[in-house]
Amino acid sequence: MLGACLFALGACDSKDDPAPDAGTDAGIRSDPDAGLPEYTALTPSEESHTLAWSGQPVSGRFAFIARAGRHYDFIAEGRRSSYSLTLHAAAGYVVDQGEPTTNTPFTWHWSGLKEGEVYTVDVSLSPLQGKEPLVFRFVDQGMDDHGDLPSMATLWHPSEKILTGRGGHPGARDVFAFNAIYNHVYVIDCTFPTYDWRLYFLDFKGGIHSLVDSASFAQTQVSTAYKFTDPWVQYVSIQDLNPAPSSAMYSCVLKDKGREEHGDTAASATTLLQGTSSVQGKIDFVGDIDGFNLGVLPGHFYRASCIPEGPAPCNVDAGRELDPIQSKMIFKALTPYFYGLRVQGDRVVPAQWVDLPYTLQFEDLGADDHGDTRATATPLTGPAQTVQGHVTDLIDPDVFSFQAVEGQRYQVSSEWREEQGQISSSIRDEMGSSVTAPRTHVGSRWVQDFTAPKTGTYFIELLADVEANLGDYTFQFEALAP
């Protein structure tokens, strides 16, 4: 472990031997018996230092002794340098690390460090980005009331108690840690002195959730919410974006709203008995999904409608990736339970989060009258017959089968609809391939003729391609004279 006496800094130096700045000293060598490399001592100042590119990977190793409560910035000013940085505590564990991808200056904010402890900074400069050096400054920005990093976070217990803090200087971040309970929803509500702030939840893996900031909103009253599915230490991050330093205070409250009422997976979804007409729920946070297993009658069509209590919309879908965003949907039940009904909001993060209560309603639209596929097709049995059907939704094709003899002509016809248009019709063979069958307008009907290229089973498929064609229909099927 590195100790303070390994560096020409602080109390270990004589008063006649001043502490060196980075770049002005060849490095302070650690105890050779410990096998530790040389480090260049960093002392905070406004001076810039340079880590030059040499055609090979370059590593810079620096160290500084922290003072409790101080806010330190490591400011990388080079615009096209590619580098990585790792900050270690004296015990060797990683405090902060990353590889900035921006081409603009980048500032590392460190506060909450321990008094008198030696922290080491390892910088690796890539040779692939040209010959520009990495130019940086190491600056003491003054006192800070809360730590900037998760490992230095201030502990916060969800309650009605108000917590206060201040930004101090642009980019300063305050991080707070709290013990999250599985599937509980948490809300952070803040009042800021200016518009220039950023607020979000930060999980223990580094993921950012429910971010709201002044890039989208210009107001000082801000709140956001999120549900954690890991019973672990999680974080709240509050960052000052004001370009002018300020000592004004902010105030926040962190609340535990309790367990989410409806799960978002097949295993945790709420089960509803057959015949359920409606269920109440609410969207607890942006990205929240409420899932339901609905008891149904196989072969029946159902309509599910999401009705919000407020002006914000809610949407319902069947859990399929390509489902459109809509307030209602129609689905056909194939098994006694239908999972995949999901309710969600519009996924737009507001400046002030409020719950979105809703009612999810269900309607049984009745059984499907004809099969939807070649395997479930309704057979046509006579040489001439009139067939009635009902198209419930755009997802409801009606398929009919008939036995054809090679060379025999067949005809399908139905009433011509002047206003809403015609139901789409096609004829396919046993393999599902479309067979040439021209359709023409004859008098008050549309007529489609077909000559069987060979003996076998063929299929007529009727489909409404626009909502105006939904509803009842009648068509005539006839085997024509040779």
Buried (B, 14 or more C-beta within 10 A) or exposed (E): EBBBEBBBBBEBBEEEEEBBBBBEBEBBEBEEEEEBEEBBBBBBEEEEBBBEBEEEEBEBBBBBBBBEBBBBBBBBBBEEBBBBBBBBBBEEEEBBEEEBEEEEBBBBBBBBBEEBBBBBBBBBBBEEBEEBBBBBBBBBBBEBBBBBBBBBBBEBEBEEEEBEBBBBBBBBBBBBBBEBBEBBBBBBBBBBBBBBBBBBBBBBEEEEBBBBBBEEBEEBEBBBBBBBBEEEBBBBBBBBBBEEEBEEEBEBBBBBBEEBEBBBEEEEBBEBEEEBEEBEBBBBBBBBBBBBBBBBBEBBBBBBBBBBEEEBBBBBBBBEEEBEEEBBBBBBBEEEEBBBBBBBBEEEBBBEBEBBBBBBBBBBBEEBBBBBEBEEBBEBEEEEEEBEBBBBBBBBBBBBBBBBEEEBBBBBBBEBEEEEEBBBBBBBBEEEEEBEBEBEEEEEEBBBBBBBEEEEBBBBBBBBEEEEBBEEBEBBBBBEEE
